[in-house]
Amino acid sequence: MILVASESTQIPEDARALTRRRREERVDAVIELPFGERVTVACPVCGKSKDVGIYVPPAKSPSWTSCWNWDCDAFLKLQSDGTEASMDPEDVQTGLDRFAAAGGVES
């Protein structure tokens, strides 16, 4: 068997995309949750409920998980429902204006 370098080489982005595609193909149900809150969710396949939450940044969402019921084989996709607050660049760098003003002031 002869392998061509371009076919056998896989960069991390390709591996992540492949993993995501495989998970998307396997998903039995999609559950949307509010960001940063713990809520009770029922599995759409078996009906078993559990408290879950999404606390990671939306860029890391969605996450995939198996149903929490041992007798259920459902593969679930948990994603944010879009209610998370947006990150403003102003919030990240608060107080920098004080340093700029203090640099040119003489007492």
C-alpha positions as CSV (number, residue, x, y, z in Angstrom):
1,M,0.0,0.0,0.0
2,I,1.4,3.4,-1.0
3,L,0.4,6.5,0.9
4,V,0.6,9.9,-0.6
5,A,1.8,12.5,1.9
6,S,-1.2,14.8,1.4
7,E,-3.6,12.0,2.2
8,S,-1.8,10.7,5.3
9,T,-1.1,14.1,6.8
10,Q,-3.8,15.6,9.0
11,I,-3.5,19.0,10.6
12,P,-5.3,19.7,14.0
13,E,-8.0,21.8,12.3
14,D,-8.9,18.9,10.0
15,A,-9.0,16.5,12.9
16,R,-11.3,18.9,14.9
17,A,-13.6,19.4,11.9
18,L,-13.8,15.6,11.3
19,T,-14.6,15.0,15.0
20,R,-17.3,17.6,14.9
21,R,-18.8,16.2,11.7
22,R,-18.9,12.7,13.2
23,R,-20.6,13.9,16.3
24,E,-23.1,15.9,14.3
25,E,-24.0,12.8,12.3
26,R,-24.5,10.8,15.6
27,V,-26.7,13.3,17.4
28,D,-30.1,12.1,18.3
29,A,-31.3,15.4,19.8
30,V,-30.2,19.0,20.2
31,I,-30.9,20.8,23.5
32,E,-30.6,24.5,23.8
33,L,-29.8,25.9,27.2
34,P,-29.4,29.4,28.6
35,F,-25.7,30.4,29.1
36,G,-24.4,30.5,32.7
37,E,-27.4,28.9,34.4
38,R,-28.2,25.5,35.8
39,V,-31.5,24.2,34.4
40,T,-33.4,20.9,34.4
41,V,-33.4,19.2,31.1
42,A,-35.2,16.1,30.0
43,C,-33.7,13.7,27.4
44,P,-36.0,13.9,24.3
45,V,-35.5,10.2,23.7
46,C,-36.2,8.6,27.1
47,G,-37.6,11.4,29.2
48,K,-35.1,11.1,32.0
49,S,-34.2,14.6,33.5
50,K,-31.1,16.1,34.9
51,D,-29.7,19.5,36.0
52,V,-27.2,20.7,33.5
53,G,-25.6,24.0,32.5
54,I,-23.2,25.6,30.0
55,Y,-20.6,27.7,31.7
56,V,-17.9,27.8,29.1
57,P,-17.6,30.7,26.5
58,P,-20.0,30.3,23.6
59,A,-17.0,29.8,21.3
60,K,-16.5,26.4,23.1
61,S,-20.2,25.5,22.8
62,P,-21.7,23.1,21.8
63,S,-20.8,20.1,23.8
64,W,-21.9,16.6,23.1
65,T,-22.8,14.0,25.7
66,S,-24.5,10.6,26.1
67,C,-27.8,10.5,27.9
68,W,-27.5,10.3,31.7
69,N,-29.9,7.4,31.8
70,W,-28.0,4.1,31.7
71,D,-30.7,2.4,29.6
72,C,-30.8,5.1,27.0
73,D,-28.3,5.2,24.1
74,A,-29.1,8.8,22.9
75,F,-26.3,11.0,22.0
76,L,-27.2,14.6,22.8
77,K,-25.9,18.0,21.6
78,L,-26.0,20.7,24.3
79,Q,-25.6,24.3,23.0
80,S,-26.3,27.8,24.1
81,D,-29.7,29.3,23.3
82,G,-28.1,32.6,22.4
83,T,-29.0,34.5,25.6
84,E,-25.4,35.0,26.8
85,A,-24.2,38.6,27.2
86,S,-21.8,39.9,24.5
87,M,-18.3,40.7,25.5
88,D,-17.5,44.4,24.9
89,P,-13.8,45.3,24.5
90,E,-14.5,48.2,26.9
91,D,-15.3,45.8,29.7
92,V,-12.0,44.0,29.3
93,Q,-9.7,47.0,29.6
94,T,-11.4,49.2,32.3
95,G,-9.3,51.7,34.0
96,L,-6.7,52.3,31.2
97,D,-7.9,55.9,30.8
98,R,-6.7,56.7,34.3
99,F,-3.1,55.6,33.4
100,A,-3.1,57.7,30.3
101,A,-4.4,60.8,32.1
102,A,-2.0,60.4,35.1
103,G,1.1,60.2,32.8
104,G,0.9,63.8,31.6
105,V,-0.3,65.5,34.8
106,E,2.2,67.4,37.1
107,S,1.4,68.3,40.7
